[in-house]
Amino acid sequence: MSAAAVTVLGATGSVGVNTLDVLARNPARYRVEALTAHRDVEGLARLAARHGARLAVVADPRRLDDLAEALRREGSDAEAMAGPEALIAAATLADCDIVVAAIVGAAGLRPTLAAARAGKRIALANKESMIIAGPLFHAAVRDSGAVIVPVDSEHNALFQALPPDFHRGLAEVGVEKLILTASGGPFLHRDAASLEAVTPDEACRHPNWDMGRKISVDSATLMNKGLEVIEARWLFDAEPDRIEVVVHPQSIVHSLVAFRDGSVLAQLGNPDMRTPIAHALAWPERIEAGVKRLDLARVGPLEFHPPDLERFPCLAIAFDVLRDAPSATVVLNAANESAVEAFLNGAIGFRDIPAVIADVVDRVATCPVDSLEDIMDCDARAREAAAQRLAKHD
């Protein structure tokens, strides 16, 4: 069996680095074809040299010469490219078998959709692709024969627990509920009044997972779980009322599927992103991921609680938006990215994040999202509305 060629979009982020760790543990099965990064040319060049990538792409076109120089210093023979079209080229290489879509935020939409249209197998970690362009991805997969295996631990858990023929329809295969688990983030037991004074560093200290700053803040507000609810709707063609969220602080049960006969199937494992990454790369087979084995006797009791939507209103906003017009999820995602960036930059407080999101969702009118151009236009309108709202913040 020849080694499968892998492109990693967003190689310098946490998912990208963990993916490369898994690939390095299975050298006979995989080879690295292309790696991309947003601006970190030094980190990208180091990874390209270490893993023998043939192509390295930086999203910022102004950094092409910097990338080429960094690759020379690292002794890498990888070709250097830069800019949005280069990202799409990396995602659609003829020699590439698997695309790991790990670019954070709406920036990952175009290359991930291009990979789907090219019929690639996609290990999907860019949840925003499904959140803002779910129908387009459905059409692309249908027309091209692409395969999408989710990398987010919760959606990967659902994928593992669902029957193989779930694409026939959840009701058809006896599924009653998709139950996403949420750790509750770093402020699960913190006094609500004290959330006013939360700092970015505090919000980024997740108790169980090692993640980037943006997704760590989303976890702290529970917006990450709201975005995952929207993603689950499109990944599994699930009606909103068929999706639930429970708080599970130990992050051992990653999600559950409830069936018509009363059975509930769950996927368990230590909180390590390499498990879902390895599953997505090798499915339907299994490979070594370097993950510590789960010892339930040592883990002890596992807790489950309903989420507190008053203390963490972002989750409630996401459920409301899911029942609204399709463009509302585009607006939600853009508003959240803008609000989180403002919080990380010290421009607003932690509890201002849901207020900004709710205001932008209310202010931006329904708009068409029938094409990629429509979606990007709606995204731009939402970001402009968020900028106006943030400019007025005291």
C-alpha positions as semicolon CSV with decimal commas, in nm:
position;residue;x (nm);y (nm);z (nm)
1;M;0,000;0,000;0,000
2;S;0,147;0,334;-0,104
3;A;0,155;0,619;0,146
4;A;-0,138;0,861;0,132
5;A;-0,042;1,222;0,054
6;V;-0,170;1,473;0,309
7;T;-0,212;1,850;0,294
8;V;-0,252;2,032;0,626
9;L;-0,428;2,368;0,601
10;G;-0,335;2,561;0,915
11;A;-0,026;2,356;1,000
12;T;0,112;2,587;1,270
13;G;-0,204;2,586;1,484
14;S;-0,283;2,335;1,757
15;V;-0,477;2,097;1,529
16;G;-0,212;2,121;1,259
17;V;0,074;2,047;1,499
18;N;-0,114;1,751;1,649
19;T;-0,191;1,622;1,299
20;L;0,176;1,629;1,207
21;D;0,256;1,440;1,527
22;V;0,011;1,164;1,428
23;L;0,147;1,154;1,072
24;A;0,503;1,122;1,201
25;R;0,399;0,819;1,408
26;N;0,274;0,645;1,093
27;P;0,539;0,716;0,828
28;A;0,459;0,407;0,622
29;R;0,097;0,517;0,576
30;Y;0,130;0,891;0,511
31;R;0,356;1,151;0,354
32;V;0,320;1,527;0,388
33;E;0,243;1,694;0,058
34;A;0,170;2,056;0,152
35;L;0,155;2,275;0,462
36;T;-0,001;2,619;0,503
37;A;0,001;2,894;0,764
38;H;-0,148;3,241;0,802
39;R;0,160;3,454;0,878
40;D;0,403;3,237;1,079
41;V;0,664;3,178;0,809
42;E;0,932;3,068;1,056
43;G;0,710;2,803;1,213
44;L;0,587;2,692;0,870
45;A;0,941;2,656;0,736
46;R;1,049;2,449;1,037
47;L;0,754;2,214;0,993
48;A;0,809;2,187;0,618
49;A;1,171;2,089;0,673
50;R;1,093;1,846;0,956
51;H;0,816;1,664;0,769
52;G;0,950;1,682;0,413
53;A;0,666;1,889;0,267
54;R;0,680;1,954;-0,106
55;L;0,484;2,280;-0,089
56;A;0,461;2,553;0,177
57;V;0,200;2,828;0,152
58;V;0,157;3,143;0,360
59;A;-0,182;3,312;0,335
60;D;-0,040;3,665;0,356
61;P;0,092;3,743;0,006
62;R;0,334;4,002;0,148
63;R;0,531;3,724;0,320
64;L;0,629;3,520;0,015
65;D;0,993;3,632;0,013
66;D;1,014;3,585;0,391
67;L;0,884;3,229;0,353
68;A;1,127;3,147;0,073
69;E;1,417;3,273;0,284
70;A;1,298;3,083;0,592
71;L;1,272;2,762;0,389
72;R;1,630;2,808;0,266
73;R;1,755;2,861;0,621
74;E;1,580;2,544;0,737
75;G;1,719;2,341;0,448
76;S;1,376;2,264;0,304
77;D;1,326;2,194;-0,067
78;A;0,958;2,288;-0,047
79;E;0,822;2,527;-0,308
80;A;0,704;2,856;-0,155
81;M;0,370;3,011;-0,252
82;A;0,155;3,284;-0,098
83;G;-0,192;3,433;-0,107
84;P;-0,555;3,312;-0,113
85;E;-0,527;3,141;-0,452
86;A;-0,219;2,954;-0,331
87;L;-0,423;2,818;-0,038
88;I;-0,679;2,687;-0,285
89;A;-0,402;2,535;-0,494
90;A;-0,266;2,355;-0,187
91;A;-0,614;2,222;-0,106
92;T;-0,671;2,085;-0,455
93;L;-0,333;1,935;-0,550
94;A;-0,381;1,642;-0,784
95;D;-0,133;1,432;-0,584
96;C;-0,309;1,498;-0,252
97;D;-0,536;1,229;-0,105
98;I;-0,635;1,383;0,231
99;V;-0,684;1,748;0,323
100;V;-0,679;1,838;0,692
101;A;-0,885;2,158;0,712
102;A;-0,756;2,327;1,029
103;I;-0,757;2,698;0,938
104;V;-0,942;2,883;1,215
105;G;-1,242;3,098;1,130
106;A;-1,408;3,208;0,807
107;A;-1,064;3,233;0,642
108;G;-1,070;2,856;0,599
109;L;-1,392;2,850;0,399
110;R;-1,262;2,895;0,043
111;P;-0,981;2,636;0,048
112;T;-1,194;2,382;0,237
113;L;-1,483;2,420;-0,009
114;A;-1,236;2,392;-0,297
115;A;-1,111;2,063;-0,152
116;A;-1,468;1,935;-0,130
117;R;-1,539;2,033;-0,490
118;A;-1,218;1,854;-0,593
119;G;-1,347;1,532;-0,436
120;K;-1,087;1,511;-0,161
121;R;-1,115;1,324;0,164
122;I;-1,141;1,605;0,421
123;A;-1,051;1,576;0,788
124;L;-1,263;1,872;0,893
125;A;-1,148;2,084;1,187
126;N;-1,265;2,415;1,043
127;K;-1,615;2,419;1,190
128;E;-1,691;2,759;1,038
129;S;-1,704;2,597;0,694
130;M;-2,017;2,406;0,793
131;I;-2,156;2,689;1,003
132;I;-2,159;2,951;0,730
133;A;-2,175;2,733;0,418
134;G;-2,340;2,405;0,516
135;P;-2,568;2,380;0,209
136;L;-2,279;2,453;-0,029
137;F;-2,073;2,176;0,129
138;H;-2,362;1,934;0,101
139;A;-2,388;2,012;-0,271
140;A;-2,011;1,986;-0,322
141;V;-1,989;1,647;-0,150
142;R;-2,288;1,516;-0,345
143;D;-2,149;1,629;-0,680
144;S;-1,781;1,537;-0,631
145;G;-1,790;1,228;-0,413
146;A;-1,577;1,395;-0,145
147;V;-1,571;1,236;0,200
148;I;-1,586;1,449;0,516
149;V;-1,481;1,303;0,851
150;P;-1,507;1,553;1,139
151;V;-1,206;1,623;1,360
152;D;-1,375;1,823;1,636
153;S;-1,381;1,577;1,925
154;E;-1,758;1,607;1,973
155;H;-1,852;1,558;1,609
156;N;-1,598;1,285;1,564
157;A;-1,754;1,111;1,863
158;L;-2,098;1,137;1,702
159;F;-1,955;1,008;1,374
160;Q;-1,813;0,705;1,556
161;A;-2,134;0,634;1,750
162;L;-2,375;0,674;1,460
163;P;-2,468;0,382;1,232
164;P;-2,259;0,373;0,911
165;D;-2,571;0,443;0,705
166;F;-2,677;0,755;0,898
167;H;-2,676;0,946;0,567
168;R;-3,012;0,781;0,493
169;G;-3,158;1,007;0,762
170;L;-3,133;1,005;1,139
171;A;-3,496;0,910;1,189
172;E;-3,459;0,630;0,933
173;V;-3,176;0,469;1,132
174;G;-3,353;0,508;1,467
175;V;-3,166;0,811;1,607
176;E;-3,363;1,031;1,847
177;K;-3,096;1,270;1,976
178;L;-2,744;1,386;1,912
179;I;-2,602;1,485;2,251
180;L;-2,296;1,711;2,245
181;T;-2,093;1,735;2,564
182;A;-1,943;2,062;2,687
183;S;-1,669;2,089;2,948
184;G;-1,819;2,414;3,072
185;G;-1,486;2,592;3,021
186;P;-1,274;2,762;3,285
187;F;-1,563;2,951;3,448
188;L;-1,814;2,672;3,503
189;H;-1,821;2,724;3,880
190;R;-1,713;3,087;3,894
191;D;-1,946;3,341;4,052
192;A;-2,147;3,513;3,778
193;A;-2,076;3,863;3,908
194;S;-1,700;3,806;3,887
195;L;-1,719;3,733;3,515
196;E;-1,716;4,109;3,453
197;A;-1,347;4,116;3,548
198;V;-1,229;3,813;3,347
199;T;-0,904;3,875;3,159
200;P;-0,809;3,724;2,821
201;D;-0,539;3,513;2,984
202;E;-0,791;3,369;3,230
203;A;-1,037;3,292;2,951
204;C;-0,766;3,110;2,756
205;R;-0,676;2,872;3,042
206;H;-0,897;2,578;2,953
207;P;-0,905;2,314;3,228
208;N;-0,887;2,012;2,995
209;W;-0,778;2,108;2,643
210;D;-0,474;2,286;2,497
211;M;-0,620;2,507;2,224
212;G;-0,565;2,837;2,043
213;R;-0,677;3,162;2,203
214;K;-0,986;3,223;1,990
215;I;-1,135;2,878;2,041
216;S;-1,042;2,892;2,411
217;V;-1,248;3,208;2,453
218;D;-1,534;3,045;2,263
219;S;-1,518;2,755;2,507
220;A;-1,527;2,996;2,801
221;T;-1,842;3,167;2,667
222;L;-1,994;2,833;2,549
223;M;-2,016;2,984;2,200
224;N;-1,789;2,703;2,086
225;K;-2,066;2,461;2,180
226;G;-2,320;2,679;2,003
227;L;-2,110;2,671;1,686
228;E;-2,080;2,295;1,724
229;V;-2,458;2,263;1,746
230;I;-2,485;2,443;1,412
231;E;-2,208;2,229;1,265
232;A;-2,382;1,911;1,381
233;R;-2,701;2,022;1,211
234;W;-2,522;2,026;0,873
235;L;-2,278;1,741;0,919
236;F;-2,550;1,496;1,016
237;D;-2,855;1,661;0,853
238;A;-3,014;1,691;1,197
239;E;-3,316;1,902;1,284
240;P;-3,243;2,156;1,561
241;D;-3,480;1,978;1,802
242;R;-3,278;1,658;1,760
243;I;-2,963;1,819;1,907
244;E;-2,892;1,864;2,279
245;V;-2,601;1,988;2,491
246;V;-2,498;1,861;2,834
247;V;-2,216;1,992;3,050
248;H;-1,961;1,722;3,131
249;P;-1,665;1,878;3,317
250;Q;-1,432;1,577;3,291
251;S;-1,422;1,579;2,907
252;I;-1,406;1,199;2,898
253;V;-1,737;1,136;2,718
254;H;-1,702;1,338;2,399
255;S;-2,059;1,299;2,273
256;L;-2,350;1,055;2,273
257;V;-2,619;0,928;2,037
258;A;-2,962;0,834;2,177
259;F;-3,169;0,580;1,983
260;R;-3,537;0,500;1,954
261;D;-3,502;0,175;2,151
262;G;-3,363;0,352;2,458
263;S;-2,997;0,277;2,385
264;V;-2,739;0,555;2,425
265;L;-2,399;0,506;2,262
266;A;-2,105;0,721;2,369
267;Q;-1,744;0,765;2,260
268;L;-1,498;0,800;2,548
269;G;-1,130;0,887;2,562
270;N;-0,876;1,110;2,730
271;P;-0,900;1,473;2,617
272;D;-0,637;1,461;2,342
273;M;-0,701;1,595;1,991
274;R;-0,481;1,327;1,841
275;T;-0,755;1,066;1,892
276;P;-1,013;1,228;1,658
277;I;-0,735;1,337;1,421
278;A;-0,607;0,979;1,390
279;H;-0,961;0,850;1,341
280;A;-1,032;1,103;1,066
281;L;-0,706;1,025;0,887
282;A;-0,743;0,648;0,894
283;W;-1,121;0,588;0,891
284;P;-1,255;0,323;0,868
285;E;-0,930;0,177;1,002
286;R;-0,747;0,264;1,327
287;I;-0,389;0,382;1,374
288;E;-0,154;0,468;1,659
289;A;-0,209;0,824;1,783
290;G;0,031;0,850;2,076
291;V;-0,258;0,904;2,316
292;K;-0,251;0,794;2,681
293;R;-0,494;0,508;2,735
294;L;-0,813;0,577;2,931
295;D;-0,825;0,420;3,278
296;L;-1,184;0,455;3,399
297;A;-1,101;0,328;3,746
298;R;-0,862;0,623;3,789
299;V;-1,094;0,876;3,627
300;G;-1,361;0,826;3,890
301;P;-1,713;0,974;3,876
302;L;-1,838;1,134;3,555
303;E;-2,079;1,428;3,591
304;F;-2,346;1,558;3,355
305;H;-2,547;1,879;3,399
306;P;-2,775;2,099;3,189
307;P;-2,603;2,415;3,063
308;D;-2,675;2,743;3,244
309;L;-2,805;2,957;2,958
310;E;-2,847;3,265;3,177
311;R;-2,482;3,275;3,280
312;F;-2,363;3,171;2,934
313;P;-2,613;3,318;2,686
314;C;-2,401;3,252;2,376
315;L;-2,531;2,895;2,357
316;A;-2,891;3,016;2,366
317;I;-2,816;3,268;2,090
318;A;-2,675;2,991;1,871
319;F;-2,983;2,770;1,918
320;D;-3,208;3,066;1,831
321;V;-3,006;3,148;1,520
322;L;-3,022;2,787;1,403
323;R;-3,399;2,820;1,377
324;D;-3,373;3,152;1,188
325;A;-3,295;3,224;0,822
326;P;-2,981;3,054;0,684
327;S;-2,791;3,384;0,670
328;A;-2,825;3,422;1,047
329;T;-2,552;3,163;1,110
330;V;-2,316;3,361;0,885
331;V;-2,389;3,676;1,084
332;L;-2,347;3,492;1,414
333;N;-2,006;3,358;1,319
334;A;-1,877;3,695;1,196
335;A;-2,012;3,877;1,501
336;N;-1,852;3,625;1,735
337;E;-1,512;3,644;1,563
338;S;-1,523;4,024;1,584
339;A;-1,631;4,028;1,950
340;V;-1,372;3,772;2,058
341;E;-1,096;3,961;1,880
342;A;-1,207;4,281;2,056
343;F;-1,203;4,102;2,392
344;L;-0,856;3,954;2,332
345;N;-0,734;4,304;2,242
346;G;-0,878;4,448;2,563
347;A;-1,142;4,661;2,388
348;I;-1,444;4,497;2,557
349;G;-1,510;4,284;2,864
350;F;-1,586;3,913;2,876
351;R;-1,958;3,962;2,941
352;D;-1,980;4,212;2,654
353;I;-1,915;3,934;2,403
354;P;-2,271;3,790;2,397
355;A;-2,422;4,141;2,403
356;V;-2,226;4,241;2,092
357;I;-2,319;3,918;1,914
358;A;-2,690;3,949;1,994
359;D;-2,696;4,312;1,882
360;V;-2,528;4,237;1,548
361;V;-2,756;3,938;1,482
362;D;-3,057;4,164;1,542
363;R;-2,924;4,448;1,326
364;V;-2,816;4,263;1,012
365;A;-3,111;4,187;0,787
366;T;-3,170;3,853;0,620
367;C;-2,967;3,822;0,302
368;P;-2,920;3,554;0,032
369;V;-2,654;3,287;0,090
370;D;-2,697;3,081;-0,226
371;S;-2,337;3,115;-0,342
372;L;-1,991;3,166;-0,196
373;E;-2,005;3,528;-0,309
374;D;-2,337;3,576;-0,126
375;I;-2,190;3,426;0,190
376;M;-1,880;3,644;0,182
377;D;-2,095;3,953;0,122
378;C;-2,315;3,863;0,419
379;D;-2,003;3,798;0,627
380;A;-1,863;4,140;0,532
381;R;-2,192;4,313;0,623
382;A;-2,193;4,143;0,960
383;R;-1,833;4,242;1,030
384;E;-1,907;4,602;0,939
385;A;-2,207;4,601;1,174
386;A;-1,988;4,451;1,446
387;A;-1,722;4,718;1,390
388;Q;-1,985;4,991;1,423
389;R;-2,120;4,833;1,739
390;L;-1,773;4,796;1,890
391;A;-1,683;5,157;1,801
392;K;-1,971;5,274;2,019
393;H;-1,864;5,058;2,314
394;D;-1,782;5,247;2,631
